Structures are given as structure tokens and as C-alpha cells.
Amino acid sequence: MTSAADPAAAGDRRNASDVAGVIVLAACAIWSLITAGAHDGRPEGVLLAILAVAAGYASGRILGALLPVAAPCAGALAGLGLAVTAPHTTPGPQITSPLGHSGATAALLILSAGAACCAAWAARPPVVRFVLQLLAAGIVVTAAVLGSTTGVVMCTGVLLCSLAAARMRRRALGLAGLALTTALVTGTSWAIAENVLPDGLTAALEGPLTQHRVLLWRDALHLAREYPAFGAGPGRYGELGPTVTQSLLPDGKPHSAPLQQAAEQGVIGVALLAAVFCWVLYALWRTRRPTPIALTAGAALTALAVVASVGNALSFTTVTAGAGLLAGFATSRPLSEEVPELIVDTGGVPPATAFSRDVGD
């Protein structure tokens, strides 16, 4: 009875996280259509991002189940290749700050480092695990070669968090810390836009962020106050933000995902964006994958959230699809791990009891 109950309970937990994900993503899509209809907005970009996350997550679940080591390794190499070769993500003269369009480069490197570390923890031979950890370290070096300071810092953080995750027994505490980190960074960017921080601290933070970016954030807050319920409409920030017109090459974005949601989709839009991140952390908490894999993926997605809160990374489909793919890898149930549990030598212990003991451990 115990052996049957434990897998059933695990299945219920996975189903609960999947249902929560479907509800949250569907709510995001529906709300974008509602706000677009209220103010003649353009929801295509939001819908494409939601579709990319959903498709990436489903693909990650399937590929992670079939190829728990090879799939995230291939994903890491693919993300690294895109970061190095894709013309729309390579840092260029159009954005001087490392948190502008090149934030997409940093985001791809972060996701690649997270996927490489997840593949390392999924590998059983020590040699393979060491090689995959070297791949993650190589991604940090690549970020330095590309001149992405953000990528170097964030990828190093992901690598260190992955190594530290091996000593954590309770993933809930680690995931709570990641959620708190995201909230602090988002709150700080919001406080800078509100101009409520001490003058010295604001001046120090405006240096790497640039004053132009801070003005974009303040325009977004102005729109959020003017349209608190439904926002100004998806895709309309570029039309209504006065600072955008002063840019040499404007992209119509405030370069902050939470502030863009507040400006274009109101308070509910911000709540739904937070709900998506919380759903991912919840799915990582519920997954039966080892804790190091769950915390490594959580660290990488938190680093992505930090970059997105002060940059424009989520405007790129490759980034949103990659985020869903990494979450899918970390929450999949590899088929290869189920077979050994059923065919282990029980040493005279009844198979049902042995299976229950293995699952409980």
C-alpha cells in the first residue's frame, strides 16, 4: 500500500503544478487580450512570449524524460551558439549598456550555464559530470570574451549556486531565498523609478543603469498611474512614453519587464508576471528530480528574472523559449531513473517494500 501511495502522491503533486501552470499562462494570455481590447493595444508580442514559454516547457519535459543528460547538454550548447552567433543578441553599438539588447546575450548565457549544470547533476559517471561542469565554466569564460559583464557575474553566480546546492537538504529554503532575491531586485528598480532612495545610492545605481534607462522607467510608472486598472495596452509604451522619442534608435520598451507590465497591462499584469515566476518555483519545489537540479534551474531562472527586471531580455523569443525549456528539463521525470528502482536486488525484501524504501530515500 505504501509503495502505491507514494508514486500516486508524487503524481498528484506534478499534476497540481502542471494545472497551475496552465491556469497562469492562460490567464496571462486572456488578460493581454482584454487590455489590448480596452486601449487598442497589440498583444501579439505577449502571446508569442507565452507560447514560447509553454512550448519550451513541454519540450523540456519530454526531452528531459527521454534524455536527462544529453538534452540539457544540447540545450546548453545551442544557447551558447545563439549567444555567440545570433546578430540580434550580440552586443553592438546600438546599446552601450550591458543591460540593453545585450541583456538577451547575458540571458542566453545564463540559461546555457544552468542547463550545463543540470546536465552535470543528472550524469552519474564522475568524468561526465566533471566535463559538463567544465562546460559551465567555459560559458563564464565565453561571457567574458563577449564583453558581457552581466553574463560573467550571473553565470558565475549560477555555477556557485549549483555547487552549493549539493549541500542543501531542503530545497524549499533555497527556493525561498531565490524568490526573495528577485523581489529585492525588482523592488529596488521600482524604488529607483519612484526616486525614493537616498540621493547617494540613486546616483551610484544610475551609473551602470544610465540615466536614460531610469527616465524610461519613470515614464512607465507615469503610465501605470494614469492607467492603473488595464494599463495603456500591450505594445503602446513606445507610443506614449516621451523618453522613447529621444532615443537615437528607440525600441519602444522601458527595459524592465515588471515596469512594462505595469505600464501596458496594469496592476493585474504585474501580478500575473509574478504568478508565472512563482509557478516555476512551485514546480521546482514539487519535482521529484534531485534537489541540486531543482536549485540549479531555480538559480538560473532567478538570474534571468534579475536581468529582465532591469533589461529587455524577455522581448526575445529565444530567451523565453529557453527559460521554459530549462524549467521543463528540471521538472521532467527521466524514464531511465524509474527502471533501476524496479529491478534492484531486493536482498530477500519483497519488491513492493524495497521500492517504497527507495522512493522514500
QUIKATA-V603569 format. One line per field, one symbol per residue. psi: psi as a letter, one per 20 degrees, with the letter a starting at -180 (. if undefined). Layout:
psi: ???
This chain:
psi: gghhhghghghhgghghggggggghghggghhhghghhklanjggghggghgggggggghgghhhgmhghghghhghghggghhhphiippaihohqijchihhghghhghggggghghghhqgphggggghhhgghhhggghghijngggggghggggghghhhhiphohhgghhhgghgghggghghghghiliqqgggghhhhfhhqhgghhgghhghghhhhmhgirippjighhiohhhiiqgmqjkqilogghggghhjahhgghhghhgghgghghhhiqjqqghgghgghgghghghgghijakhiiphhghhhghgghggijrnphhihghhijqoikippgggggggggh.
